[in-house]
Amino acid sequence: MSDINAILEPGMLVRHPGQPDWGVGQVQSNIGGKITVNFREQGKVVIDGAAVSLDIVNS
């Protein structure tokens, strides 16, 4: 898991760098490198934190 993904906590807003059309997502959980995010345009997605480094959205 990347250093950025390690600090993700529920409620934080993120973007998936490879899926910009998903829009902004809200982190639901981050357990064992599996990050569950609810994206505006895609819905709930479980992301492998070892494979994808999410971008934090500053609100």
C-alpha positions in Angstrom: 0.0 0.0 0.0 1.3 3.4 -0.8 2.0 6.0 1.9 -0.9 8.1 0.8 -3.3 5.1 0.9 -2.2 4.3 4.4 -3.5 7.6 5.8 -6.9 7.3 4.1 -9.7 7.3 6.7 -13.5 7.1 6.4 -15.0 10.4 5.3 -12.0 11.5 3.3 -12.6 12.6 -0.4 -10.5 11.0 -3.1 -10.2 10.5 -6.9 -9.1 7.4 -8.8 -6.3 8.6 -11.1 -7.2 6.0 -13.7 -10.9 6.6 -13.7 -11.5 10.4 -13.7 -15.1 9.8 -15.0 -16.0 8.3 -11.6 -15.8 11.7 -10.0 -15.0 12.3 -6.4 -15.5 9.5 -3.9 -15.8 9.2 -0.2 -13.7 6.6 1.6 -15.9 4.2 3.5 -13.2 2.0 5.0 -9.5 1.1 4.7 -8.8 -2.4 6.0 -5.7 -4.4 5.2 -5.0 -2.4 2.1 -8.5 -2.8 0.7 -10.1 0.6 0.4 -13.8 0.9 -0.1 -14.9 4.1 -1.8 -18.3 5.4 -2.7 -17.9 7.3 -6.0 -20.5 9.8 -7.2 -20.7 8.4 -10.7 -19.7 4.7 -10.2 -21.1 3.8 -6.8 -19.2 1.6 -4.2 -15.9 0.2 -5.3 -13.3 -1.8 -3.4 -9.8 -0.8 -4.5 -6.5 -2.7 -3.9 -4.3 -0.1 -2.3 -1.2 -2.0 -3.4 -2.2 -1.5 -7.1 -3.7 2.0 -7.1 -2.6 5.1 -5.3 -5.7 7.3 -4.8 -5.5 11.1 -5.0 -6.8 13.0 -2.0 -9.2 15.8 -2.8 -8.8 19.0 -0.7 -12.2 20.5 -0.1 
